[in-house]
Amino acid sequence: MKTVALIVYMAHIGSYVPAETALIGLVDSIRTCMSIDESILHGLSSFALDLQQVTVLFAFKWKLGAR
């Protein structure tokens, strides 16, 4: 997924995209999740913490879509 986001960004700034042909639609943002190390302090596994981050990303998307 990191590679896809990078290629979308490169296409939007007019940079070279490593493909013979590419059809890339317009996007208003590119979001990412940073990995979190498992911590006993959180009481959750690293997978559960990643799911929390994805939940925040989806909630943010819906707020933007409501503009």
LINCORPE-V919962 format. One line per field, one symbol per residue. phi: phi as a letter, one per 40 degrees, with the letter a starting at -180 (. if undefined). A space follows every 10 residues. Layout:
BEGIN
phi: ???
END
This chain:
BEGIN
phi: .ccccccccc cccgccbcac aabbccbcab babccbccbc ccgbcccccc ccccdccccc ccccccd
END
